[in-house]
């Protein structure tokens, strides 16, 4: 049985073409690609790439300035934060939540809209494997080009489960019997009718939006379309901790708000969602409220 795409690049001694992440004594990272006969230069001296080629991962190299660097392959979270960008990337903390709460499984058939720089595409492809299907839609050709280069750089070439289409999802979606849909875009409510037809019963819709107004309109539109269960919405934050002997305290900086996530599941055809029994807070809806699409605008 052949190895999954990209697996050979994640194990064994360092080889020509591998990406290497160096960590200096102050914890700073430097990433480069191994090439025979080349040298890696820093302000603290240099060392030849050949010194790492054939060496096991986790080796330590010293520059001509006698500074030690730890050499490891970059993890996918490291890679997506350092790769070239067109649009903003989906942060690893959010990508991990998407993989977990959208229940991305090996062999899943997934549609993604809003490829950006290819961060989430890389996480999704690694989760679904070679036997899955990821069809990504990106309206901007320049973003799609950057994303394709980033994904192929990580996997060492084209991924057999990936198809990338330049264009709007609602105008180009032709996939059927899709297990999961991930919408990372400005106005996900515009795509609800299209994705509801593509999702299998029980399939999961996951939306990633930046603002509370986008979140509110997306949730209300999901409720209005009537073929999903009650959506769940949340955000996550990460705060690292400094641990040095008895000095144990939270770091002064943290990864705070990056975006909101929400999920909803497709109901069977012809089934109406159960009546919501939760009473909205007084004033949650104004007297003139007529639904999320009453203004006829796109919300952009």
C-alpha positions as CSV (number, residue, x, y, z in Angstrom):
1,X,0.0,0.0,0.0
2,X,1.4,3.4,-1.0
3,X,1.9,6.1,1.6
4,X,-0.7,8.9,1.9
5,X,0.2,12.0,0.0
6,X,2.8,14.0,1.9
7,X,3.5,11.4,4.6
8,X,7.0,10.6,3.3
9,X,7.9,14.3,3.9
10,X,7.0,14.1,7.6
11,X,9.3,11.3,8.8
12,X,12.8,9.9,8.5
13,X,16.2,11.7,8.1
14,X,16.2,15.1,6.4
15,X,16.3,15.0,2.6
16,X,16.9,17.5,-0.2
17,X,13.7,19.4,-0.7
18,X,12.5,19.1,2.9
19,X,11.5,22.1,4.8
20,X,13.5,22.7,8.0
21,X,12.5,24.9,10.9
22,X,15.4,26.2,13.0
23,X,14.9,27.4,16.5
24,X,17.6,29.7,18.0
25,X,18.5,30.0,21.8
26,X,15.8,32.8,22.1
27,X,13.1,30.7,20.6
28,X,12.9,32.4,17.3
29,X,12.1,30.3,14.2
30,X,13.7,30.3,10.8
31,X,12.3,28.2,8.0
32,X,14.1,27.2,4.7
33,X,14.2,24.4,2.2
34,X,17.2,22.0,2.1
35,X,19.3,22.2,-1.1
36,X,22.6,20.4,-1.7
37,X,25.6,22.6,-1.7
38,X,23.8,25.7,-0.3
39,X,24.5,27.5,3.0
40,X,22.1,29.0,5.5
41,X,23.1,32.4,6.7
42,X,22.2,34.4,9.8
43,X,23.6,37.4,11.5
44,X,25.2,34.8,13.9
45,X,27.1,33.0,11.2
46,X,26.3,30.3,8.6
47,X,26.3,26.5,8.2
48,X,26.1,24.3,5.1
49,X,22.7,22.6,4.2
50,X,24.7,19.4,3.7
51,X,25.3,19.2,7.4
52,X,21.6,18.5,7.9
53,X,20.9,16.4,4.8
54,X,20.8,12.8,6.0
55,X,20.7,13.8,9.7
56,X,17.8,12.8,11.9
57,X,15.1,15.2,12.8
58,X,15.8,16.9,16.1
59,X,19.5,17.5,15.4
60,X,21.4,20.5,16.6
61,X,23.7,22.5,14.2
62,X,26.1,25.2,15.0
63,X,26.9,28.2,12.9
64,X,30.4,29.6,12.2
65,X,29.6,32.0,15.1
66,X,29.2,29.0,17.4
67,X,25.4,29.6,17.9
68,X,23.4,26.3,18.3
69,X,20.1,25.9,16.3
70,X,17.6,23.0,16.8
71,X,16.5,21.6,13.5
72,X,13.0,20.1,13.1
73,X,10.4,19.9,10.3
74,X,7.8,22.6,10.7
75,X,4.4,21.4,11.9
76,X,1.4,22.3,9.8
77,X,0.4,25.1,12.3
78,X,3.9,26.5,11.9
79,X,3.8,26.2,8.1
80,X,0.4,28.0,7.6
81,X,1.5,30.9,9.8
82,X,4.8,31.5,7.8
83,X,3.6,30.7,4.3
84,X,3.1,33.4,1.6
85,X,-0.3,35.1,1.9
86,X,-2.8,36.5,-0.4
87,X,-5.7,36.8,2.0
88,X,-5.6,36.3,5.8
89,X,-5.1,32.7,6.9
90,X,-7.4,30.6,9.1
91,X,-5.5,30.4,12.3
92,X,-4.6,26.9,13.6
93,X,-6.8,27.3,16.6
94,X,-9.8,27.8,14.3
95,X,-8.8,25.2,11.9
96,X,-8.6,22.7,14.7
97,X,-12.1,23.6,15.9
98,X,-13.4,23.2,12.3
99,X,-11.9,19.8,12.0
100,X,-13.4,18.7,15.3
101,X,-16.8,20.3,15.3
102,X,-17.5,19.9,11.6
103,X,-16.5,16.3,12.2
104,X,-14.1,16.1,9.2
105,X,-13.3,12.4,8.7
106,X,-11.1,10.3,6.4
107,X,-12.8,9.9,3.0
108,X,-15.2,12.8,3.6
109,X,-16.6,14.8,0.7
110,X,-16.1,18.4,1.5
111,X,-16.9,21.7,-0.2
112,X,-15.0,24.8,0.9
113,X,-15.7,28.4,-0.2
114,X,-13.1,31.1,0.4
115,X,-9.7,29.5,0.0
116,X,-7.7,32.6,0.9
117,X,-4.1,31.5,1.2
118,X,-4.7,27.7,1.5
119,X,-4.4,27.3,5.2
120,X,-7.7,25.6,5.9
121,X,-7.4,23.6,2.6
122,X,-4.2,22.1,3.9
123,X,-5.8,21.1,7.2
124,X,-8.9,19.6,5.4
125,X,-6.8,17.7,2.9
126,X,-4.7,16.1,5.6
127,X,-7.9,15.1,7.5
128,X,-9.9,13.6,4.6
129,X,-6.9,11.8,3.0
130,X,-6.3,10.6,-0.5
131,X,-9.7,8.8,-0.7
132,X,-11.7,11.9,0.3
133,X,-12.8,14.9,-1.9
134,X,-12.2,18.6,-1.3
135,X,-13.7,21.0,-3.8
136,X,-12.5,24.5,-3.0
137,X,-14.1,27.6,-4.5
138,X,-12.3,31.0,-4.6
139,X,-13.6,34.0,-6.5
140,X,-10.2,35.7,-6.8
141,X,-7.8,34.1,-9.2
142,X,-4.7,35.7,-7.5
143,X,-5.7,34.2,-4.1
144,X,-6.3,30.8,-5.8
145,X,-2.9,30.9,-7.3
146,X,-1.2,31.6,-4.0
147,X,-3.3,29.0,-2.2
148,X,-2.5,26.3,-4.8
149,X,1.3,27.0,-4.5
150,X,1.1,26.9,-0.7
151,X,-0.8,23.6,-0.6
152,X,1.4,21.9,-3.2
153,X,4.5,23.1,-1.4
154,X,3.3,21.5,1.8
155,X,2.3,18.2,0.3
156,X,5.2,18.0,-2.2
157,X,3.0,18.3,-5.2
158,X,-0.7,18.2,-6.3
159,X,-3.0,16.5,-3.8
160,X,-5.2,13.8,-5.5
161,X,-8.3,14.7,-3.4
162,X,-8.2,18.4,-4.2
163,X,-10.1,20.4,-6.9
164,X,-9.8,24.2,-7.0
165,X,-12.4,26.3,-8.9
166,X,-12.1,30.0,-9.5
167,X,-15.5,31.6,-9.2
168,X,-18.5,32.1,-6.8
169,X,-19.8,29.0,-5.1
170,X,-23.4,29.9,-5.6
171,X,-22.9,30.2,-9.4
172,X,-20.6,27.2,-9.9
173,X,-21.5,24.6,-7.3
174,X,-22.2,21.3,-9.1
175,X,-21.3,18.8,-6.3
176,X,-23.9,16.5,-4.9
177,X,-24.1,14.2,-1.9
178,X,-21.6,16.4,0.0
179,X,-20.8,15.5,3.6
180,X,-19.5,18.8,4.8
181,X,-19.6,22.4,3.6
182,X,-17.2,25.1,5.0
183,X,-17.9,28.7,4.2
184,X,-15.2,31.2,5.0
185,X,-16.5,34.3,3.2
186,X,-18.0,37.7,3.6
187,X,-21.7,36.8,3.1
188,X,-22.3,33.0,3.7
189,X,-26.1,33.5,3.7
190,X,-25.9,34.1,0.0
191,X,-24.8,30.4,-0.5
192,X,-27.3,28.7,1.8
193,X,-29.8,27.7,-0.8
194,X,-27.1,26.2,-3.0
195,X,-25.3,24.3,-0.2
196,X,-28.6,23.0,1.2
197,X,-29.2,21.2,-2.1
198,X,-25.7,19.7,-2.1
199,X,-25.5,18.5,1.5
200,X,-26.7,15.0,2.4
201,X,-29.2,14.7,5.3
202,X,-27.2,14.9,8.5
203,X,-24.4,16.8,6.7
204,X,-22.8,19.7,8.5
205,X,-22.6,23.3,7.4
206,X,-19.8,25.2,9.1
207,X,-19.4,29.0,8.7
208,X,-16.4,31.2,9.7
209,X,-17.2,34.9,10.0
210,X,-15.4,37.9,11.5
211,X,-18.0,40.2,12.9
212,X,-21.1,40.0,15.1
213,X,-23.3,41.4,12.4
214,X,-22.2,38.7,10.0
215,X,-22.8,36.1,12.7
216,X,-26.3,37.3,13.5
217,X,-27.4,37.5,9.9
218,X,-26.0,34.0,9.1
219,X,-27.8,32.4,12.0
220,X,-31.1,34.1,11.2
221,X,-30.8,33.1,7.5
222,X,-30.1,29.5,8.5
223,X,-33.2,29.5,10.7
224,X,-35.2,31.1,7.9
225,X,-34.3,28.6,5.2
226,X,-35.8,25.9,7.3
227,X,-33.8,22.8,6.4
228,X,-31.2,22.9,9.1
229,X,-31.3,22.3,12.8
230,X,-30.7,25.1,15.4
231,X,-27.2,26.4,14.7
232,X,-24.5,26.6,17.4
233,X,-22.1,29.5,17.5
234,X,-18.9,30.2,19.4
235,X,-15.4,31.7,19.4
236,X,-12.1,30.4,20.9
237,X,-9.1,32.2,22.4
238,X,-5.7,30.9,23.3
239,X,-3.5,32.2,26.1
240,X,-0.1,30.7,26.6
241,X,1.6,30.5,30.0
242,X,5.1,31.4,31.1
243,X,6.6,28.7,33.3
244,X,10.1,29.2,34.8
245,X,10.6,27.6,38.2
246,X,8.1,29.2,40.6
247,X,7.3,32.0,38.1
248,X,4.1,30.6,36.6
249,X,1.9,33.2,35.0
250,X,-0.1,33.9,31.9
251,X,1.7,35.5,29.0
252,X,1.1,39.2,28.5
253,X,-0.1,38.6,24.9
254,X,-2.6,36.1,23.6
255,X,-4.3,35.0,20.4
256,X,-7.7,36.6,21.0
257,X,-10.6,37.1,18.6
258,X,-10.0,35.9,15.1
259,X,-13.5,34.9,14.0
260,X,-16.8,33.3,15.0
261,X,-17.6,29.7,14.1
262,X,-21.1,28.2,13.7
263,X,-22.3,24.8,12.7
264,X,-25.7,23.5,11.7
265,X,-26.9,20.1,10.4
266,X,-28.9,19.4,7.3
267,X,-32.4,17.9,8.0
268,X,-34.0,15.3,5.8
269,X,-36.0,16.6,2.8
270,X,-39.5,17.6,3.7
271,X,-38.8,17.8,7.5
272,X,-39.4,20.9,9.4
273,X,-37.1,21.8,12.3
274,X,-38.7,21.4,15.8
275,X,-40.2,24.6,17.2
276,X,-37.7,26.6,19.2
277,X,-38.8,26.9,22.8
278,X,-36.2,29.4,23.9
279,X,-37.8,32.8,24.6
280,X,-35.7,35.6,23.1
281,X,-34.7,38.4,25.4
282,X,-36.9,41.5,25.5
283,X,-35.8,43.8,22.8
284,X,-33.8,41.2,20.9
285,X,-36.0,41.9,17.9
286,X,-37.4,45.3,17.1
287,X,-41.1,45.8,16.4
288,X,-40.3,46.3,12.7
289,X,-38.1,43.2,12.3
290,X,-39.1,41.2,9.3
291,X,-36.3,38.7,8.9
292,X,-32.6,38.8,7.9
293,X,-33.2,39.4,4.2
294,X,-36.0,42.0,4.5
295,X,-33.7,44.8,3.4
296,X,-33.0,43.1,0.1
297,X,-29.3,43.8,0.4
298,X,-26.2,41.5,0.4
299,X,-24.9,42.7,3.8
300,X,-21.5,43.6,2.2
